[in-house]
Amino acid sequence: MVIFIDRLNTLIHSRRSTKPRLFNGQKIDDETVWQILENANWAPNHGLTQPWRYKVFSNSGLEKLANFQADWYQTNTSKDKFKPEKYERMKTNILKSSHVIVICMERQASEKIPEIEEIEAVACSVQNMALTAAAYDICSFWGSGGVTYTNELKEFLSLGEKDKCLGYLYLGYSDTPTTKSRRDRIQDKVEWIDF
Ligand SMILES: Cc1cc2nc3c(=O)[nH]c(=O)nc-3n(C[C@H](O)[C@H](O)[C@H](O)COP(=O)(O)O)c2cc1C
């Protein structure tokens, strides 16, 4: 057990987000991606609603997502603000990935559980994936912005009206994975009440 807790501490502390522009194009086998997804499925959630839904893009699916996103940028940017390099970047982050897991939350039909708790449950599930990926020496990056919260993306993903997209989890390998990040002391973020 002592060995296990040491490994767990190391895994949690050493997991880093590596930007997809640093990915080398090497593919992850689908079986490993399924193991990552299996661990996503064991996140805590209120009322066992299991609100996480994942759309996995790989192979020509990546091109579909990349083209959708770049076209969205073109359509929604005025001519004077349009930057061809940004249009290309909208594609390359996706195309350099092995798999992109689009993170979605399916809203409970009865809406009994508060929406924030469903989003929290999905975030727990994503952390399970990031840690599992790290344990396999696979790089991951949770990205949002741009198209993430738009109705156009919801339509592209065939999400229900009350469902949400919460970002992309880019997966891949890198020759130069990120190893550094920083956190301020936990002691400065905790109030301990024992009297
Ligand atoms: C919900 C969510 C969305 C994020 N979106 C972005 C993003 O669009 N762009 C970005 O640079 N970082 C984004 N991040 C932060 C990175 O994924 C990463 O956590 C951060 O760079 C810290 O790196 P570390 O995880 O290695 O400590 C997001 C994180 C979360 C939790």
The ligand as an ORCA input file, in Angstrom:
! r2SCAN-3c Opt
* xyz 0 1
  C     -11.913     23.506    -18.300
  C     -10.524     23.879    -18.711
  C     -10.334     24.557    -19.915
  C      -9.053     24.948    -20.305
  N      -8.874     25.609    -21.499
  C      -7.618     26.031    -21.853
  C      -7.414     26.703    -23.092
  O      -8.316     26.880    -23.905
  N      -6.170     27.142    -23.376
  C      -5.115     26.971    -22.499
  O      -3.998     27.414    -22.791
  N      -5.283     26.281    -21.340
  C      -6.508     25.811    -21.004
  N      -6.684     25.114    -19.836
  C      -5.509     24.899    -18.957
  C      -4.637     23.727    -19.363
  O      -5.413     22.608    -19.734
  C      -3.704     23.295    -18.205
  O      -4.419     22.739    -17.150
  C      -2.872     24.450    -17.675
  O      -2.059     24.922    -18.710
  C      -1.990     24.033    -16.482
  O      -1.063     23.054    -16.857
  P      -0.828     21.753    -15.967
  O      -2.123     20.986    -16.040
  O       0.322     21.036    -16.608
  O      -0.492     22.204    -14.574
  C      -7.937     24.663    -19.461
  C      -8.144     23.943    -18.265
  C      -9.420     23.563    -17.883
  C      -9.599     22.795    -16.594
*
